[in-house]
């Protein structure tokens, strides 16, 4: 469990299971505010595998929404179970429904995410940023009041997410990162879908180095 700096009302954790080490085999989702006077409501970002662990972390609070950064199975496995258990709607960008159906063909997401849309929970505003490339409907969730962005598999510590899968594209993910993430304030903390957190300013340098090496 790692806390976002200067974010007293939000607790964020690494949230999904990658195909290989160094990451742990199963970890809780991101975006769960700890109990407090302004946090009777919470959201869950990318419910990976263990609905029971997520329910325990919610700790009796109202789950307002299940937010999916994209629809690869290691980010959505527990979403239908959690939704059925809590009544919280699942939010997904419609461009990723083709991937969603590969994992959950009989349980469609209930709400569509769109670029620029906002959701306010426990007094905290989350802004949707559409960042295709790793997946066509990949999105990030920017929390300006906390100086934090949840990037799923779009941006990692050290560069962009993988683009070797179906519906992925390297040029598209680089464009998404440069145009929609690196334009955020330089000290914005990046909470990734796998691995360590980072800062926007650090990843701006990493992207420049990556592209220079491909020329």
N, C-alpha and C positions, 0 to 999 in steps of 0.2 A: 504494500500500500504506500503510495507516495503522494504527498500534498503539493498542490500547486502554490508556488510562492505568491505572497500577497493576496491569497484567496481564502479568507477565513471561513467562507460559507460553502466551499466546494471541495470535495475529496475526489481525486482522480486516480485510477489504477490502470496498469496494463491489462488488456482485456480479451485477448484472443489467443488461440493456440496455433502456432506456426508449424510447418511440416517437419522441422528439425531443430536441434539445439542451436544457440545457447539459451533459448527461452524456456521457462518452466512448462510442464505439460498442460496445466490448466490454471487460469487465473481469473479473478472476478472482472466484471465490466467496468467501464469508466463512467464518470459523471454522476456519482452518488453523493449529494451533499450530506454531511454528518448531521445528527440531530441538533436542533436549535430552534429559536423562536421564529425564524423566517424559513424554516425548511421542513414544513409539514408535507410539502410536495417535492418529488424528485423526478429525474429522468434517468434512464439507463441508455448508454451508448454502446452498441455492439454486444448484445448478450451472447457470449460465445458458446458455452457448453453446459453449464451447471445451473439450472433454474433454481434448485434448492439453495445453493450458495448465494445467488442473487437475491432471492426472497429474504433470506436471513439478513443480508446487508441492508435491504430496504427498511427493515426493523419497524414494521407497522405503519410507515408513512404512506402517503398516497402516490402511487406511480402514475405520473401524468402522461408519459409517452415513452415508447421504445424507439430510439433513434438509430438507424442503420447507416453507417458511412458507406457501405456497399454490400452486395449480396453474395460474396463468397462464403462458403459454408462455415469457415472458421470464425466468422463474425456474426452469424445469424442462427446457429444451430438451436439455441434455446429460446428464440424469439416467440414462436407459436405457443409453447408451453407457458412462458411467462405472461403472454398476452391473455391466454385463456384463464390463467390463474388469477390475474389481477384486473382484467378488463381494460388494461391500457392499450391504446391503438399502436400498431406498428407503422412507423414512418419510413418510407424508402423512395428514392428518386425513381420515377417510372422507367427511365432508360435501363435500370438494372433488374427489371422484372424477369427478363429472359434468364438471368442467372439465379434469381430467387426460385424460379420454378424447378430448377435442377435439384434443389434441396427440399423445397416445400411445395410440391405441385398442387396440393389440395387446400392450402391455407394461405390465401393471398394477403399481402399487407393491406392495412385498412386506410392508410393516408399516403398522399404523395408529397414529397419534398420538392421545392423549386428554389432556384438560385435567388438569393435575396430575402427569402421568407424568414420570419423571426418567430421564436417561441420564448415566452417569459415564464420561468418557473422559480418560485421562492425568491422573487425579486431580482433574478438574474436573467439577462437576455442572451439567447443563443441565436446566432445568425447563420443561415445556411449558405455555404459557398459551394457551387457545383464545380468539381475538379475532375473531369473525365481523364482517362488515360490508363490507370490501373484497371478500372472498370468503367463502362460507359456512363453509369449513373453514380459514380463515386462522388461523395460530398465531404466537406469538412464543416465542423461546427465551431464558429468563432464566438468567444465570450469577451466582448470588448471591455466590460467593466473589470474583468479579472486579468486582462492581458494574456489570454490563453486561447489556443486553437487546438481542437481535437482533429487529427489529420488521418485517422484510419491507416490505410496502406498507400496513401498518396505521397506523403513525405515522411521520411525516416531521419534519424540522426545519421547524417552522411550522404544524403541524396534522395532521389525519387524511389518510389516503390517499384516492384517488379513489373515488367511488361511482356513477359514471355507466355502469358496465358491467353486463352481465347478472349476476344473482345478487348484486349489490351493494346496500347500503342505508345511507343516511347516518345515520339514527337508531340503527341497530344498531352501526355503527362507533364512534359517539360513546359509546354505552353501554359497549362493550368497552373503549375507551380509559380512560374515567373510572373504571369499576369494577375493571379488571384491570391497567392499566398505571400510571395516575396514583397508585395505591395503593402502588407500589414506592417504596423510599427515594428522596428527592428528588434526590440527587446521582448516581443511577444513570445511566450513559452509555447513550444510545440509538444503536445502530448500525442505520441504515436501509437499505432495499433500493435506494434511489436518493438521491443527494445527500449533504449533509453530516451528520455526527453532531450530536447535541444532548444535552440533559439532561432528565430527567423534570420537574424543577422549571420549566424553560423552557417545556415543552409544556403544563404545567398552566395557565400564564398564557395561552398561545396558544389553548387550547381555550376558556377563559373569554371571551376577546376575540371569538373566532369566534361563540360562542353568543349573546353580547350583541349582536353585529351582526345576528343573524337575528331578534331579537325585534321 
